[in-house]
Amino acid sequence: MKRIRMLLRVSSDQQLDADGDLSVQRKILIEYIQKHEDWSLDEKEYFEGSKSAYKNTASQREVLQEILQDAKNKEFDILVPYKDDRVGRLMWDTPVYIMTLKNLGVDVYTVKDGCISPEADDIMGQMMLTFRYANAQKSSADTGMRVKDTAQKLVEQGKFMGGKAPFGYELDYSGEISKHGRALKHLVVVPEQAELVQYIYSLSLNKEFGSAKIAKELNKNSKYRELASNGVWKSGTITSILTNPIYAGYTAYKRRERVNGKYRRLDTKEWIIASKADKEIQIIEPDLWNRTQEKRKLRGSKYIKKLENQNVTVIRKNNGMLPLIDVLYCGYCGSKLTNGSKYNYWTIKETGERKASKIPIYKCQNAWQGVPHDKVYQFRADEIEPVIFETIAAYIGKLQENENVFDEIEKNQNREKTALKQEVKKEQEEANKIRKKIEIMEGKIPDAMSGEYPLSLDELVALMKKQKESLKLQEAAVKEKELALQNVSVSVNDWEELKEKIPTWQDVFLNADPEAKRVLVDRLIQKIEVKKDEITVHFKINLDEFFPQSRITDDSGTTPYKPGST
């Protein structure tokens, strides 16, 4: 008697609880086995649920590896699945697996096709086995393509393609019935969660917090922490919320793809996205969503901008540092100031208790690292910040007086953008020239190997290596110019936002927390130079172009207004 074991398999999670599907499959296999008088059904059966036989090889499927090990142990003689595609759907991988079982003394019989295991010397049978699974793989690929095409069309029409509801939403019955007779669901906004989503976007855009910083901020608040799915917020969850266009009302498809068994995020250019927003599920305005993406992309860029180009309103990390840390420079040596602390110590006479207080300071990096420095090299934050903040508030007040300022800003930004586009194009053309040279050299390798080229193979390879190094440098230059162009676009949006909110900015600025002040300072200030008795503020907009006389002065150490500064 031959020992028989069954392979039961369902194709989706939804079928795991559907006993009818599995019980029917088991009954069909048992009836097929009972038709063979010399077969004896073993007590052990193999079960696999919701593991793709098309996307996963035999080595990636635990149940197939268990079957293989049991075959090596000579525990059974025949494996019986319902159909051949229950074993696999890959042209090369599945036939190899079946022949491996054959070599271990185990044949595969299916209810639909009988024995599909050819003999070891049956070359034609092995070819037919390969053709069988080539057809299975093509069928799966075609089905997948049809599913993707259908999903793409539905997403373009604004349909939600199912799955778990993103944070901020819940699934509710829509009243529609699918062609398979299932009641369909749609997304519905959960007001309390939606408010938190808006707060998360505000922290990212207005305070320029990263995902980890936002998660820490939410975890400090018990109300927000309770709303987290697992009782705690993590940076990955925040990133998912900040990058999902569903919050702007746009359903999306193909935001990630599976490569070698792992998923990777795709660039937004590759997304399939709805043609128009669904207002009923919109939590974030589309313009705000887009600006958030631009800011996050720039903060995450690995190409650091040179000092002379640091006039863009993007802060890489906003970890609660001193608000002027990005724009403050030593007025003596030109070095950028960094944040530090100064400690005062005293003793209470009555008790003898030792006390200490910490005072935030800005300190010169050069002097702190031992570079000779004749003048003062540290400045108390509580002494210089009030002077600078009052000056900035006065500057904002002057911006309110003349709306023409913003028209000029837009003109200047557009001129800069046009010039940068030309520079990007020029750098890209130079990169393409280098690529063409490398391509020509690669085509000459056979001639160099045969000695029919003026250069030897070693010389040609060395020359190609130099060209490839040049290409890397050129590609870096292209990316730097592209980043500068993106920065200009973001800057235009910033000034538009400034124009809309300007009536309240003076009050907002003076009463804002350090993180918010830091963002606002970065939008207005190009550079601040500090000396013991003098502070010079270089604004990004020179108001002398719009006002005929000097306007902003301060008796507390701020110099009289000069072109481009105060």
Disulfide bonds with the S-S distance in Angstrom:
none
